[in-house]
Amino acid sequence: MAEHDPSAPTLFDLDAPASSFMDLENPDYAYMFGFLQADGHLQAGIGRKGKLTVEINARDIAILEEFQRLTPYNSSITQRTRATNFAEVSHTATWALCALEARTRLNDLGIPYGRKSKRITPPRVPFSRPDYIRGLIDADGSVGFTKDGHPFISLTTQSTAIAVYLCHYTNRTLGIRKIPGRNKRDAAYNVVYLREGAVALAQHLYTPGALALERKQLAAGDVSAWERPTDTPPPRQVRTWTLLEDNILLSSATIEEAASALGRTYQSCNLRRWRLLKKN
């Protein structure tokens, strides 16, 4: 876990009122909320009973200890070892929070009770966006390098709202254009940023001292330092279509005439015209 600057203002005071819990303009709470949305489970019980649980690999227990520190309610961290379908020995850590007031706050902010993977959405209150996204990626994403040595950052989610928001945010903030799409295997969205896109996103999200899984913070540091090899061609610049270009394309007598006027290829103009006509 990255160390905090001791001279910086304290983000959470154990004597502070519980009303400050989950103020999403606080970077740590924004991160925590994104992580809980992706990897937490909110369970309702009879009457006032119920609990929030987060179970992760025990190697990442430090992040649960941070969540416990940030929470002004009684909570517990337990560990267990068992056999699973994925490993002969699985050592996990679970953070559990039962307080009704805390659960109500989390539910109001956008963590549904029960199965939630397709229902979660970005918060509808002001929140620290890069920290929230980093929480989602730490819980349900990956940071590292492909087998070919290319850096990447990815997020896998069943939520259309989350996938669309991530793509919109990186397009608006970093100029990285992404269009989310579900894969055929399990109908999940797998939004992947490669090479320069991964470098830019790592530098934007994983800033020094930010709350994060230590192993992903370290991986993001390696991604941030990547430079394109001199023998690798630079990325192709994507040229977006403007309304004026669309009008010229549709008003031209032939595709060849439009391509010449716009300085684009025949194939590009033909495909764009087909899409415009199909849309109308």
C-alpha positions as CSV (number, residue, x, y, z in Angstrom):
1,M,0.0,0.0,0.0
2,A,1.4,3.4,-0.9
3,E,2.3,5.6,2.0
4,H,0.4,8.8,2.6
5,D,2.1,12.2,3.0
6,P,2.0,12.8,6.8
7,S,1.7,16.5,6.1
8,A,-1.5,16.1,4.1
9,P,-4.9,16.6,5.8
10,T,-6.4,13.5,7.4
11,L,-9.1,12.0,5.2
12,F,-10.8,10.2,8.0
13,D,-10.8,10.8,11.8
14,L,-12.0,8.0,14.0
15,D,-13.8,10.6,16.1
16,A,-15.5,12.2,13.1
17,P,-19.3,11.8,12.8
18,A,-20.6,8.8,10.9
19,S,-22.4,11.3,8.5
20,S,-19.0,11.8,6.7
21,F,-19.0,8.1,5.8
22,M,-18.9,7.6,2.0
23,D,-18.5,11.2,1.0
24,L,-17.6,10.3,-2.6
25,E,-15.8,13.6,-3.2
26,N,-13.2,12.2,-0.8
27,P,-10.8,10.3,-3.1
28,D,-10.4,7.3,-0.7
29,Y,-14.2,6.9,-0.4
30,A,-14.7,7.2,-4.2
31,Y,-12.1,4.4,-4.7
32,M,-13.7,2.3,-2.0
33,F,-17.1,2.7,-3.4
34,G,-16.0,1.7,-6.9
35,F,-14.3,-1.4,-5.4
36,L,-17.4,-2.3,-3.4
37,Q,-19.7,-1.9,-6.4
38,A,-17.6,-4.3,-8.4
39,D,-16.5,-6.9,-5.8
40,G,-18.8,-6.4,-2.8
41,H,-22.1,-8.2,-2.0
42,L,-24.9,-6.5,-0.1
43,Q,-27.2,-9.0,1.6
44,A,-30.5,-8.2,3.2
45,G,-31.7,-10.2,6.2
46,I,-34.9,-10.3,8.3
47,G,-35.7,-7.0,10.0
48,R,-32.6,-4.9,10.5
49,K,-30.3,-7.8,9.8
50,G,-28.0,-8.0,6.8
51,K,-24.4,-7.4,5.9
52,L,-22.0,-6.2,3.3
53,T,-19.1,-8.6,2.5
54,V,-16.0,-8.4,0.3
55,E,-14.0,-11.6,-0.3
56,I,-10.7,-11.3,-2.1
57,N,-7.4,-13.1,-2.3
58,A,-5.6,-12.9,1.1
59,R,-2.6,-11.4,-0.6
60,D,-4.6,-8.2,-1.0
61,I,-5.8,-8.1,2.6
62,A,-4.2,-4.7,3.1
63,I,-6.9,-3.0,1.1
64,L,-9.6,-4.5,3.4
65,E,-7.7,-3.2,6.3
66,E,-7.8,0.3,4.7
67,F,-11.6,-0.1,4.2
68,Q,-11.9,-1.0,7.9
69,R,-9.9,2.0,8.8
70,L,-12.1,4.3,6.7
71,T,-15.4,2.9,8.2
72,P,-16.8,4.5,11.4
73,Y,-18.8,1.3,12.2
74,N,-17.8,-2.0,13.7
75,S,-16.6,-4.4,11.0
76,S,-14.5,-7.6,10.9
77,I,-11.8,-9.2,8.7
78,T,-11.6,-13.0,8.6
79,Q,-9.5,-15.5,6.6
80,R,-10.1,-19.0,5.3
81,T,-8.4,-21.6,3.2
82,R,-10.4,-24.1,1.1
83,A,-10.4,-25.9,-2.2
84,T,-12.3,-24.4,-5.2
85,N,-13.0,-25.1,-8.8
86,F,-10.1,-22.8,-9.7
87,A,-7.4,-23.9,-7.2
88,E,-6.6,-26.8,-5.0
89,V,-5.9,-24.3,-2.2
90,S,-7.6,-20.9,-2.0
91,H,-6.6,-18.5,0.7
92,T,-9.0,-15.6,1.0
93,A,-9.8,-12.7,3.3
94,T,-13.3,-11.3,3.9
95,W,-14.3,-7.9,5.2
96,A,-17.9,-7.9,6.7
97,L,-19.9,-4.8,7.7
98,C,-23.3,-5.3,9.3
99,A,-24.4,-1.8,10.5
100,L,-27.8,-0.9,9.0
101,E,-26.9,2.8,8.7
102,A,-23.8,2.0,6.7
103,R,-25.6,-0.5,4.5
104,T,-28.4,2.0,3.9
105,R,-25.9,4.7,2.8
106,L,-24.2,2.3,0.4
107,N,-27.5,1.2,-1.0
108,D,-28.7,4.7,-1.5
109,L,-25.4,5.5,-3.4
110,G,-25.9,2.7,-5.8
111,I,-25.0,-0.8,-4.5
112,P,-28.1,-2.9,-4.9
113,Y,-29.0,-5.8,-2.5
114,G,-28.5,-9.2,-4.1
115,R,-27.2,-9.9,-7.6
116,K,-25.9,-6.6,-8.9
117,S,-23.5,-7.2,-11.8
118,K,-25.8,-5.8,-14.5
119,R,-27.5,-3.2,-12.3
120,I,-24.7,-1.1,-11.0
121,T,-24.2,2.5,-12.4
122,P,-21.9,5.4,-11.7
123,P,-22.9,7.4,-8.6
124,R,-25.6,10.1,-9.1
125,V,-23.9,12.4,-6.6
126,P,-20.7,14.4,-7.1
127,F,-17.7,12.0,-6.9
128,S,-14.0,11.8,-7.5
129,R,-14.0,10.2,-10.9
130,P,-10.4,8.9,-11.4
131,D,-10.5,7.3,-7.9
132,Y,-13.8,5.7,-8.5
133,I,-12.6,4.2,-11.8
134,R,-9.4,3.0,-10.2
135,G,-11.6,1.2,-7.6
136,L,-13.5,-0.6,-10.4
137,I,-10.4,-1.6,-12.2
138,D,-8.7,-2.9,-9.0
139,A,-11.7,-5.0,-8.2
140,D,-12.8,-6.2,-11.7
141,G,-9.9,-5.3,-14.0
142,S,-6.3,-6.1,-14.9
143,V,-3.1,-4.0,-15.2
144,G,0.0,-5.4,-16.8
145,F,1.6,-6.6,-20.1
146,T,0.4,-9.0,-22.8
147,K,2.6,-12.0,-23.8
148,D,4.0,-9.8,-26.6
149,G,5.1,-7.2,-24.1
150,H,2.4,-4.6,-24.8
151,P,1.1,-2.7,-21.7
152,F,-2.6,-2.9,-21.1
153,I,-5.4,-1.9,-18.6
154,S,-8.7,-3.6,-18.9
155,L,-12.1,-3.7,-17.1
156,T,-14.6,-6.6,-17.3
157,T,-18.1,-5.8,-16.3
158,Q,-21.7,-7.0,-17.0
159,S,-23.0,-3.4,-16.5
160,T,-23.7,-1.5,-19.6
161,A,-23.8,1.8,-17.6
162,I,-20.3,1.2,-16.2
163,A,-18.8,0.2,-19.6
164,V,-20.3,3.2,-21.4
165,Y,-19.2,5.5,-18.6
166,L,-15.6,4.3,-18.7
167,C,-15.4,4.8,-22.4
168,H,-17.0,8.2,-22.2
169,Y,-14.7,9.3,-19.4
170,T,-11.5,8.2,-21.2
171,N,-12.6,9.8,-24.4
172,R,-13.5,13.1,-22.8
173,T,-10.5,13.2,-20.4
174,L,-7.7,11.5,-22.3
175,G,-8.9,11.6,-25.9
176,I,-8.9,7.8,-26.1
177,R,-11.9,6.7,-28.2
178,K,-13.5,3.4,-27.2
179,I,-16.8,1.9,-28.1
180,P,-18.0,-0.8,-25.6
181,G,-19.3,-4.1,-26.9
182,R,-20.3,-7.4,-25.2
183,N,-18.2,-10.5,-26.0
184,K,-19.9,-13.6,-27.3
185,R,-18.7,-16.0,-24.6
186,D,-20.4,-14.6,-21.6
187,A,-22.0,-11.4,-22.8
188,A,-19.7,-9.3,-20.6
189,Y,-18.0,-6.1,-21.6
190,N,-14.2,-6.3,-21.7
191,V,-12.9,-2.7,-22.3
192,V,-9.2,-2.9,-23.0
193,Y,-6.7,0.0,-23.3
194,L,-3.4,-0.9,-25.1
195,R,0.1,0.6,-25.5
196,E,-0.1,4.5,-25.4
197,G,-3.7,4.3,-24.2
198,A,-2.7,2.1,-21.3
199,V,0.2,4.4,-20.4
200,A,-2.0,7.5,-20.4
201,L,-4.7,5.8,-18.3
202,A,-2.1,4.3,-15.8
203,Q,-0.6,7.8,-15.3
204,H,-4.0,9.3,-14.9
205,L,-5.4,6.8,-12.4
206,Y,-2.5,5.4,-10.4
207,T,-1.0,8.6,-9.0
208,P,1.6,8.4,-6.1
209,G,0.0,7.9,-2.7
210,A,-3.5,7.0,-4.1
211,L,-5.4,4.2,-2.4
212,A,-5.0,1.1,-4.5
213,L,-4.1,-2.6,-4.5
214,E,-0.3,-2.6,-4.0
215,R,0.3,-5.1,-6.8
216,K,-1.7,-3.1,-9.3
217,Q,-0.1,0.1,-8.2
218,L,3.3,-1.5,-8.9
219,A,2.1,-2.9,-12.3
220,A,0.7,0.5,-13.2
221,G,4.1,2.0,-12.5
222,D,5.7,-0.4,-15.0
223,V,2.9,0.4,-17.5
224,S,3.5,4.1,-17.1
225,A,7.2,3.8,-17.9
226,W,6.6,1.9,-21.2
227,E,7.9,3.5,-24.4
228,R,7.1,2.3,-27.9
229,P,10.1,0.5,-29.4
230,T,11.8,2.4,-32.2
231,D,11.2,-0.5,-34.6
232,T,7.4,-0.5,-34.0
233,P,5.2,1.7,-36.2
234,P,3.4,4.5,-34.4
235,P,-0.4,4.1,-33.7
236,R,-2.6,5.0,-36.6
237,Q,-4.4,8.2,-36.0
238,V,-8.2,7.9,-36.1
239,R,-9.9,10.6,-38.2
240,T,-13.5,11.1,-37.0
241,W,-16.2,12.2,-39.4
242,T,-17.7,15.7,-39.1
243,L,-21.3,16.8,-40.0
244,L,-19.9,18.8,-42.9
245,E,-18.0,15.7,-44.3
246,D,-21.2,13.6,-43.9
247,N,-23.1,16.2,-46.0
248,I,-20.5,16.3,-48.7
249,L,-20.4,12.5,-48.8
250,L,-24.2,12.2,-49.1
251,S,-24.5,15.0,-51.7
252,S,-21.7,13.7,-54.0
253,A,-22.7,11.9,-57.2
254,T,-20.3,9.0,-56.7
255,I,-18.1,7.5,-54.0
256,E,-15.0,8.4,-56.0
257,E,-16.1,12.0,-56.2
258,A,-16.6,12.2,-52.4
259,A,-13.3,10.4,-51.7
260,S,-11.4,13.0,-53.8
261,A,-13.2,16.0,-52.2
262,L,-12.6,14.7,-48.7
263,G,-9.1,13.3,-49.0
264,R,-10.3,9.9,-47.8
265,T,-10.1,6.4,-49.2
266,Y,-12.9,4.9,-51.3
267,Q,-13.3,2.2,-48.7
268,S,-13.7,4.6,-45.9
269,C,-16.3,6.7,-47.8
270,N,-18.2,3.7,-49.0
271,L,-18.5,2.3,-45.4
272,R,-19.4,5.6,-43.9
273,R,-22.1,6.2,-46.5
274,W,-23.6,2.7,-46.0
275,R,-23.7,3.4,-42.2
276,L,-25.4,6.8,-42.7
277,L,-28.0,5.4,-45.1
278,K,-28.7,2.4,-42.8
279,K,-29.1,4.7,-39.8
280,N,-31.7,6.8,-41.7
